[in-house]
Amino acid sequence: MVPFRLLARAVFTLAVISGRAPSGFLGVGLWEGLGALVTGAALCHEGRSARALTGA
């Protein structure tokens, strides 16, 4: 999920930079990038918590 959100961020940002999309789409790219970071952090934290519980 995280890689696809980062890809979406890149696509929307490049679309705005290249002039193919209005500047409002830059917000969509930023939103997707932030979502990818938060999702990645949550998955990392969840993995650490699970490892701590199992003692691995």
Stockholm file with secondary structure:
# STOCKHOLM 1.0

chainA/1-56         MVPFRLLARAVFTLAVISGRAPSGFLGVGLWEGLGALVTGAALCHEGRSARALTGA
#=GR chainA/1-56 SS CHHHHHHHHHHHHHHHHTTSSCTTHHHHHHHHHHHHHHHHHHHHHHHHHHHHHHTC
#=GC SS_cons        CHHHHHHHHHHHHHHHHTTSSCTTHHHHHHHHHHHHHHHHHHHHHHHHHHHHHHTC
//
